[in-house]
Structure formats: structure tokens, C-alpha cells
Amino acid sequence: MHVQAVVANTINVLATTLALGYTPPVTQQQAGGGPADAGPAPAGDPGPALAADACPAGVPGIVSAWRALAARHAAVSAALERELGDRHGLGVSDFEVLERLAEDAEHKFRVQELAEAVHLSQSALSRLIGRLEQHGLVQRSLCDLDRRGIYVCLTEAGRRRHAEALPTQRAVLAAALTGA
């Protein structure tokens, strides 16, 4: 089970076993770990844990909203991780880096700007870039204006892999977030 699915499952187990009256908004299957009993809420529908009248006694609405958000994020991340990994050999962060580079007109980013854009530490991003470099999907180059700066550039192989994975990512997002 993906680590984020484990976190969502743990939140659900703790909240339900502590007799808080909390109903998990995402099933184990949606979070990547067991039989499904219901699909995700359609886009625009906050789901049961976000509805104002769905707050269990003693649990503030903001807590229920946080739990629903964390569980939804875990479920979508787990689905993306599974599909992108199985079909394209990419993780969610790998795809996000390729996506950001593909969206840029010059297909390159300075490392520190890319780290902020994809919400990774520079050390985590550096390891990720190293893996993508080994597969020929990106390459590093020095900044012409500032020799201390390093760019990450999308290669032709990286463009192809991104283009192949894009429909998968969009389909998973559509299914998970709109129920399509």
C-alpha cells in the first residue's frame, strides 16, 4: 500500500475507533487498500465529511474537512502512483517534474524554482533529477548568466514519456475527482 494511503487509512481507523462518530469519506479501496463500497464525491460535491450537518458530535467541522481533504489527497495520489508507475514507469513526483518542464516555453527550470513549483526539498528534487537523468528524461546544465545556477532541461525522450503519460494522469484525475 502506498504511504499516503496508509496515512489516510490510519486517520480513518483512529477517528472511527476513538468513537468520534467520524465516517471515513474515502474507502480503503479508494485509498489503495481494499474493497470499495462507494465512489468519490463528484466535483463540487464536498462529500459527507465536508457537509455542515455531517460533523459528528464533538468534532469541529474544520477537523472533518481536514480529514476529508487528507483522505481524498491520499486516494488520488495512490491512484496516480499506481497507474503512472504500472503504465509508464513514473512516480507522481517524476510526472510532476516532467509536466512543469513540458509546460515551460523553454522546457527548462532552475533547480530552486522547480523545487518550489513541485513542493519538494532541493535534496529530494536533486535525487529525483538524478533518477530522471539516468533514464535520459532530463539533463542538467549551467546557467549562462550565473555559473552557480543549474537548469534542469527536458530531453526529447522526456517529452515523449510525458506525452505518453499525460492521458493516463488526466484520466486518473478525472475518475478520482469527478467520478467519471
PyRosetta script that sets phi, psi and omega in degrees:
from pyrosetta import init, pose_from_sequence

init()
pose = pose_from_sequence("MHVQAVVANTINVLATTLALGYTPPVTQQQAGGGPADAGPAPAGDPGPALAADACPAGVPGIVSAWRALAARHAAVSAALERELGDRHGLGVSDFEVLERLAEDAEHKFRVQELAEAVHLSQSALSRLIGRLEQHGLVQRSLCDLDRRGIYVCLTEAGRRRHAEALPTQRAVLAAALTGA")
pose.set_psi(1, 139.4)
pose.set_omega(1, 179.5)
pose.set_phi(2, -65.5)
pose.set_psi(2, 146.1)
pose.set_omega(2, -174.9)
pose.set_phi(3, -58.0)
pose.set_psi(3, -37.5)
pose.set_omega(3, 179.5)
pose.set_phi(4, -69.6)
pose.set_psi(4, -32.7)
pose.set_omega(4, 175.8)
pose.set_phi(5, -67.7)
pose.set_psi(5, -36.8)
pose.set_omega(5, 177.0)
pose.set_phi(6, -63.2)
pose.set_psi(6, -42.5)
pose.set_omega(6, 178.7)
pose.set_phi(7, -62.0)
pose.set_psi(7, -46.2)
pose.set_omega(7, 179.6)
pose.set_phi(8, -63.2)
pose.set_psi(8, -42.3)
pose.set_omega(8, 179.2)
pose.set_phi(9, -63.1)
pose.set_psi(9, -41.5)
pose.set_omega(9, 178.5)
pose.set_phi(10, -62.1)
pose.set_psi(10, -44.2)
pose.set_omega(10, 177.3)
pose.set_phi(11, -57.9)
pose.set_psi(11, -46.2)
pose.set_omega(11, -179.2)
pose.set_phi(12, -63.3)
pose.set_psi(12, -45.2)
pose.set_omega(12, -179.0)
pose.set_phi(13, -63.6)
pose.set_psi(13, -48.6)
pose.set_omega(13, -179.6)
pose.set_phi(14, -61.4)
pose.set_psi(14, -45.1)
pose.set_omega(14, -177.1)
pose.set_phi(15, -65.8)
pose.set_psi(15, -37.8)
pose.set_omega(15, -178.8)
pose.set_phi(16, -78.3)
pose.set_psi(16, -35.4)
pose.set_omega(16, -178.7)
pose.set_phi(17, -78.8)
pose.set_psi(17, -18.8)
pose.set_omega(17, 177.7)
pose.set_phi(18, -84.0)
pose.set_psi(18, 10.7)
pose.set_omega(18, 176.3)
pose.set_phi(19, 56.7)
pose.set_psi(19, 42.4)
pose.set_omega(19, 177.6)
pose.set_phi(20, -90.4)
pose.set_psi(20, -2.8)
pose.set_omega(20, -179.2)
pose.set_phi(21, 74.7)
pose.set_psi(21, 18.1)
pose.set_omega(21, -177.5)
pose.set_phi(22, -83.5)
pose.set_psi(22, 130.4)
pose.set_omega(22, 175.1)
pose.set_phi(23, -104.0)
pose.set_psi(23, 120.8)
pose.set_omega(23, -179.3)
pose.set_phi(24, -59.9)
pose.set_psi(24, 129.5)
pose.set_omega(24, -179.8)
pose.set_phi(25, -77.4)
pose.set_psi(25, -14.5)
pose.set_omega(25, -178.2)
pose.set_phi(26, -128.6)
pose.set_psi(26, 131.9)
pose.set_omega(26, 178.9)
pose.set_phi(27, -76.4)
pose.set_psi(27, 168.4)
pose.set_omega(27, 176.7)
pose.set_phi(28, -60.0)
pose.set_psi(28, -39.9)
pose.set_omega(28, 179.8)
pose.set_phi(29, -60.2)
pose.set_psi(29, -45.8)
pose.set_omega(29, -179.6)
pose.set_phi(30, -65.0)
pose.set_psi(30, -30.1)
pose.set_omega(30, 178.1)
pose.set_phi(31, -88.0)
pose.set_psi(31, 1.1)
pose.set_omega(31, 175.2)
pose.set_phi(32, 96.7)
pose.set_psi(32, 27.3)
pose.set_omega(32, -175.3)
pose.set_phi(33, -148.6)
pose.set_psi(33, 16.9)
pose.set_omega(33, 178.2)
pose.set_phi(34, 175.1)
pose.set_psi(34, -169.9)
pose.set_omega(34, -177.3)
pose.set_phi(35, -68.2)
pose.set_psi(35, 143.6)
pose.set_omega(35, -178.3)
pose.set_phi(36, -89.9)
pose.set_psi(36, 148.1)
pose.set_omega(36, 172.6)
pose.set_phi(37, -126.0)
pose.set_psi(37, -8.8)
pose.set_omega(37, 178.3)
pose.set_phi(38, -163.9)
pose.set_psi(38, 152.2)
pose.set_omega(38, 178.4)
pose.set_phi(39, -86.5)
pose.set_psi(39, 172.3)
pose.set_omega(39, 179.4)
pose.set_phi(40, -68.9)
pose.set_psi(40, 156.6)
pose.set_omega(40, 178.7)
pose.set_phi(41, -66.8)
pose.set_psi(41, 142.5)
pose.set_omega(41, 177.7)
pose.set_phi(42, -62.9)
pose.set_psi(42, 158.4)
pose.set_omega(42, 178.7)
pose.set_phi(43, -56.7)
pose.set_psi(43, 137.9)
pose.set_omega(43, -179.0)
pose.set_phi(44, 88.3)
pose.set_psi(44, -19.7)
pose.set_omega(44, 177.1)
pose.set_phi(45, -92.5)
pose.set_psi(45, 115.6)
pose.set_omega(45, -175.2)
pose.set_phi(46, -68.3)
pose.set_psi(46, -10.7)
pose.set_omega(46, -178.7)
pose.set_phi(47, 82.5)
pose.set_psi(47, 167.5)
pose.set_omega(47, -173.5)
pose.set_phi(48, -62.1)
pose.set_psi(48, -35.7)
pose.set_omega(48, -175.7)
pose.set_phi(49, -76.2)
pose.set_psi(49, -13.5)
pose.set_omega(49, -179.6)
pose.set_phi(50, -100.3)
pose.set_psi(50, -12.9)
pose.set_omega(50, -180.0)
pose.set_phi(51, -68.0)
pose.set_psi(51, 140.5)
pose.set_omega(51, -175.3)
pose.set_phi(52, -59.1)
pose.set_psi(52, -36.9)
pose.set_omega(52, -177.5)
pose.set_phi(53, -86.8)
pose.set_psi(53, 0.7)
pose.set_omega(53, -177.7)
pose.set_phi(54, -94.3)
pose.set_psi(54, -0.1)
pose.set_omega(54, -179.1)
pose.set_phi(55, -71.0)
pose.set_psi(55, 121.7)
pose.set_omega(55, 177.7)
pose.set_phi(56, -63.6)
pose.set_psi(56, 154.9)
pose.set_omega(56, 178.9)
pose.set_phi(57, -56.9)
pose.set_psi(57, 131.1)
pose.set_omega(57, 177.5)
pose.set_phi(58, 85.2)
pose.set_psi(58, -7.7)
pose.set_omega(58, 179.3)
pose.set_phi(59, -109.0)
pose.set_psi(59, 115.6)
pose.set_omega(59, 179.2)
pose.set_phi(60, -59.7)
pose.set_psi(60, 147.6)
pose.set_omega(60, 179.3)
pose.set_phi(61, -55.9)
pose.set_psi(61, -35.5)
pose.set_omega(61, -179.2)
pose.set_phi(62, -65.3)
pose.set_psi(62, -33.6)
pose.set_omega(62, 178.0)
pose.set_phi(63, -69.4)
pose.set_psi(63, -44.4)
pose.set_omega(63, 177.7)
pose.set_phi(64, -62.7)
pose.set_psi(64, -39.9)
pose.set_omega(64, 178.5)
pose.set_phi(65, -63.7)
pose.set_psi(65, -42.8)
pose.set_omega(65, 178.2)
pose.set_phi(66, -61.6)
pose.set_psi(66, -45.3)
pose.set_omega(66, -179.9)
pose.set_phi(67, -61.5)
pose.set_psi(67, -42.3)
pose.set_omega(67, 179.4)
pose.set_phi(68, -64.5)
pose.set_psi(68, -43.0)
pose.set_omega(68, 179.2)
pose.set_phi(69, -63.4)
pose.set_psi(69, -45.6)
pose.set_omega(69, 179.9)
pose.set_phi(70, -62.6)
pose.set_psi(70, -42.8)
pose.set_omega(70, 180.0)
pose.set_phi(71, -67.5)
pose.set_psi(71, -40.6)
pose.set_omega(71, 178.8)
pose.set_phi(72, -64.6)
pose.set_psi(72, -44.4)
pose.set_omega(72, 178.2)
pose.set_phi(73, -59.8)
pose.set_psi(73, -45.1)
pose.set_omega(73, -179.8)
pose.set_phi(74, -62.1)
pose.set_psi(74, -42.8)
pose.set_omega(74, -179.1)
pose.set_phi(75, -64.5)
pose.set_psi(75, -45.8)
pose.set_omega(75, -179.6)
pose.set_phi(76, -66.7)
pose.set_psi(76, -43.2)
pose.set_omega(76, 179.0)
pose.set_phi(77, -61.7)
pose.set_psi(77, -42.9)
pose.set_omega(77, 179.5)
pose.set_phi(78, -63.7)
pose.set_psi(78, -42.6)
pose.set_omega(78, 178.8)
pose.set_phi(79, -64.1)
pose.set_psi(79, -43.6)
pose.set_omega(79, 177.8)
pose.set_phi(80, -62.9)
pose.set_psi(80, -45.9)
pose.set_omega(80, -179.1)
pose.set_phi(81, -58.0)
pose.set_psi(81, -45.3)
pose.set_omega(81, -178.6)
pose.set_phi(82, -64.1)
pose.set_psi(82, -52.1)
pose.set_omega(82, -175.0)
pose.set_phi(83, -70.1)
pose.set_psi(83, -44.7)
pose.set_omega(83, 179.4)
pose.set_phi(84, -65.4)
pose.set_psi(84, -37.4)
pose.set_omega(84, 178.9)
pose.set_phi(85, -68.5)
pose.set_psi(85, -49.4)
pose.set_omega(85, -177.6)
pose.set_phi(86, -65.3)
pose.set_psi(86, -41.8)
pose.set_omega(86, -173.5)
pose.set_phi(87, -89.8)
pose.set_psi(87, -29.2)
pose.set_omega(87, -171.1)
pose.set_phi(88, -132.5)
pose.set_psi(88, -0.5)
pose.set_omega(88, -179.9)
pose.set_phi(89, 66.4)
pose.set_psi(89, 29.2)
pose.set_omega(89, -179.3)
pose.set_phi(90, -121.4)
pose.set_psi(90, 146.3)
pose.set_omega(90, 169.2)
pose.set_phi(91, -91.1)
pose.set_psi(91, 172.3)
pose.set_omega(91, 179.7)
pose.set_phi(92, -60.5)
pose.set_psi(92, -44.7)
pose.set_omega(92, 179.7)
pose.set_phi(93, -67.5)
pose.set_psi(93, -37.1)
pose.set_omega(93, 176.4)
pose.set_phi(94, -58.1)
pose.set_psi(94, -49.6)
pose.set_omega(94, -178.9)
pose.set_phi(95, -61.7)
pose.set_psi(95, -42.6)
pose.set_omega(95, -177.8)
pose.set_phi(96, -61.5)
pose.set_psi(96, -40.2)
pose.set_omega(96, 177.3)
pose.set_phi(97, -63.8)
pose.set_psi(97, -47.1)
pose.set_omega(97, 178.3)
pose.set_phi(98, -60.9)
pose.set_psi(98, -39.9)
pose.set_omega(98, -179.9)
pose.set_phi(99, -62.2)
pose.set_psi(99, -47.7)
pose.set_omega(99, -180.0)
pose.set_phi(100, -62.2)
pose.set_psi(100, -41.9)
pose.set_omega(100, 179.1)
pose.set_phi(101, -66.6)
pose.set_psi(101, -39.8)
pose.set_omega(101, 179.9)
pose.set_phi(102, -66.2)
pose.set_psi(102, -33.7)
pose.set_omega(102, -179.0)
pose.set_phi(103, -74.1)
pose.set_psi(103, -24.8)
pose.set_omega(103, -178.8)
pose.set_phi(104, -73.9)
pose.set_psi(104, 137.4)
pose.set_omega(104, -178.0)
pose.set_phi(105, -57.3)
pose.set_psi(105, -36.0)
pose.set_omega(105, -178.7)
pose.set_phi(106, -96.9)
pose.set_psi(106, 0.4)
pose.set_omega(106, -179.0)
pose.set_phi(107, 56.2)
pose.set_psi(107, 38.9)
pose.set_omega(107, 177.0)
pose.set_phi(108, -151.4)
pose.set_psi(108, 156.1)
pose.set_omega(108, 179.0)
pose.set_phi(109, -143.0)
pose.set_psi(109, 148.2)
pose.set_omega(109, 167.7)
pose.set_phi(110, -72.0)
pose.set_psi(110, 145.7)
pose.set_omega(110, -174.6)
pose.set_phi(111, -55.8)
pose.set_psi(111, -47.4)
pose.set_omega(111, -177.0)
pose.set_phi(112, -65.6)
pose.set_psi(112, -33.6)
pose.set_omega(112, 177.5)
pose.set_phi(113, -70.8)
pose.set_psi(113, -38.6)
pose.set_omega(113, 178.0)
pose.set_phi(114, -65.8)
pose.set_psi(114, -39.8)
pose.set_omega(114, 178.2)
pose.set_phi(115, -59.3)
pose.set_psi(115, -43.1)
pose.set_omega(115, 177.8)
pose.set_phi(116, -66.4)
pose.set_psi(116, -40.1)
pose.set_omega(116, -176.8)
pose.set_phi(117, -67.0)
pose.set_psi(117, -36.1)
pose.set_omega(117, -177.1)
pose.set_phi(118, -102.0)
pose.set_psi(118, 5.7)
pose.set_omega(118, 175.1)
pose.set_phi(119, 59.0)
pose.set_psi(119, 47.6)
pose.set_omega(119, 174.7)
pose.set_phi(120, -124.6)
pose.set_psi(120, 153.3)
pose.set_omega(120, 173.2)
pose.set_phi(121, -69.8)
pose.set_psi(121, 159.7)
pose.set_omega(121, 179.6)
pose.set_phi(122, -63.3)
pose.set_psi(122, -35.1)
pose.set_omega(122, 179.4)
pose.set_phi(123, -68.7)
pose.set_psi(123, -41.7)
pose.set_omega(123, 177.7)
pose.set_phi(124, -64.9)
pose.set_psi(124, -41.8)
pose.set_omega(124, 178.7)
pose.set_phi(125, -64.7)
pose.set_psi(125, -39.0)
pose.set_omega(125, 179.5)
pose.set_phi(126, -60.4)
pose.set_psi(126, -42.6)
pose.set_omega(126, 177.4)
pose.set_phi(127, -65.2)
pose.set_psi(127, -42.1)
pose.set_omega(127, 179.0)
pose.set_phi(128, -62.6)
pose.set_psi(128, -44.9)
pose.set_omega(128, 178.6)
pose.set_phi(129, -61.1)
pose.set_psi(129, -39.8)
pose.set_omega(129, 177.3)
pose.set_phi(130, -58.3)
pose.set_psi(130, -43.3)
pose.set_omega(130, 178.1)
pose.set_phi(131, -65.6)
pose.set_psi(131, -43.9)
pose.set_omega(131, 179.5)
pose.set_phi(132, -64.8)
pose.set_psi(132, -35.6)
pose.set_omega(132, 176.4)
pose.set_phi(133, -63.9)
pose.set_psi(133, -42.5)
pose.set_omega(133, 179.6)
pose.set_phi(134, -59.2)
pose.set_psi(134, -30.6)
pose.set_omega(134, 179.1)
pose.set_phi(135, -92.4)
pose.set_psi(135, 3.0)
pose.set_omega(135, 176.8)
pose.set_phi(136, 75.0)
pose.set_psi(136, 19.5)
pose.set_omega(136, -175.9)
pose.set_phi(137, -89.9)
pose.set_psi(137, -25.9)
pose.set_omega(137, 176.7)
pose.set_phi(138, -140.4)
pose.set_psi(138, 165.9)
pose.set_omega(138, 171.8)
pose.set_phi(139, -143.3)
pose.set_psi(139, 152.4)
pose.set_omega(139, 177.9)
pose.set_phi(140, -97.4)
pose.set_psi(140, 147.2)
pose.set_omega(140, 174.7)
pose.set_phi(141, -146.5)
pose.set_psi(141, 154.8)
pose.set_omega(141, 178.8)
pose.set_phi(142, -77.2)
pose.set_psi(142, 147.0)
pose.set_omega(142, 176.5)
pose.set_phi(143, -73.7)
pose.set_psi(143, 131.8)
pose.set_omega(143, -179.8)
pose.set_phi(144, -64.4)
pose.set_psi(144, -38.5)
pose.set_omega(144, -175.1)
pose.set_phi(145, -83.4)
pose.set_psi(145, -31.2)
pose.set_omega(145, -176.7)
pose.set_phi(146, -134.5)
pose.set_psi(146, 102.2)
pose.set_omega(146, -174.5)
pose.set_phi(147, -61.1)
pose.set_psi(147, -15.0)
pose.set_omega(147, 177.2)
pose.set_phi(148, -80.9)
pose.set_psi(148, -22.8)
pose.set_omega(148, -177.6)
pose.set_phi(149, -81.5)
pose.set_psi(149, 143.5)
pose.set_omega(149, 178.4)
pose.set_phi(150, -123.0)
pose.set_psi(150, 133.6)
pose.set_omega(150, 175.5)
pose.set_phi(151, -98.7)
pose.set_psi(151, 148.7)
pose.set_omega(151, 168.4)
pose.set_phi(152, -108.6)
pose.set_psi(152, 124.1)
pose.set_omega(152, -176.0)
pose.set_phi(153, -116.9)
pose.set_psi(153, 138.8)
pose.set_omega(153, 177.5)
pose.set_phi(154, -77.6)
pose.set_psi(154, 130.6)
pose.set_omega(154, 177.2)
pose.set_phi(155, -89.1)
pose.set_psi(155, 173.1)
pose.set_omega(155, 176.8)
pose.set_phi(156, -62.5)
pose.set_psi(156, -40.4)
pose.set_omega(156, 176.8)
pose.set_phi(157, -63.0)
pose.set_psi(157, -37.3)
pose.set_omega(157, 176.7)
pose.set_phi(158, -65.2)
pose.set_psi(158, -39.5)
pose.set_omega(158, 176.6)
pose.set_phi(159, -62.3)
pose.set_psi(159, -43.3)
pose.set_omega(159, 180.0)
pose.set_phi(160, -64.3)
pose.set_psi(160, -46.7)
pose.set_omega(160, -178.7)
pose.set_phi(161, -62.4)
pose.set_psi(161, -41.7)
pose.set_omega(161, 177.4)
pose.set_phi(162, -61.4)
pose.set_psi(162, -46.2)
pose.set_omega(162, -178.7)
pose.set_phi(163, -62.2)
pose.set_psi(163, -36.7)
pose.set_omega(163, 178.1)
pose.set_phi(164, -69.8)
pose.set_psi(164, -37.9)
pose.set_omega(164, -175.9)
pose.set_phi(165, -82.8)
pose.set_psi(165, -21.9)
pose.set_omega(165, -175.6)
pose.set_phi(166, -55.3)
pose.set_psi(166, -48.9)
pose.set_omega(166, 179.4)
pose.set_phi(167, -61.8)
pose.set_psi(167, -34.5)
pose.set_omega(167, 177.8)
pose.set_phi(168, -64.3)
pose.set_psi(168, -48.1)
pose.set_omega(168, -179.4)
pose.set_phi(169, -60.7)
pose.set_psi(169, -44.9)
pose.set_omega(169, -179.2)
pose.set_phi(170, -65.9)
pose.set_psi(170, -38.2)
pose.set_omega(170, 179.0)
pose.set_phi(171, -65.9)
pose.set_psi(171, -41.8)
pose.set_omega(171, 178.4)
pose.set_phi(172, -63.9)
pose.set_psi(172, -44.3)
pose.set_omega(172, 178.6)
pose.set_phi(173, -61.4)
pose.set_psi(173, -43.7)
pose.set_omega(173, -179.4)
pose.set_phi(174, -62.2)
pose.set_psi(174, -45.4)
pose.set_omega(174, -178.7)
pose.set_phi(175, -66.3)
pose.set_psi(175, -42.0)
pose.set_omega(175, -175.7)
pose.set_phi(176, -77.0)
pose.set_psi(176, -33.7)
pose.set_omega(176, -172.7)
pose.set_phi(177, -101.6)
pose.set_psi(177, -19.0)
pose.set_omega(177, -179.7)
pose.set_phi(178, -121.6)
pose.set_psi(178, -5.4)
pose.set_omega(178, -178.7)
pose.set_phi(179, 75.8)
pose.set_psi(179, 12.4)
pose.set_omega(179, -178.8)
pose.set_phi(180, -73.7)
pose.dump_pdb("model.pdb")
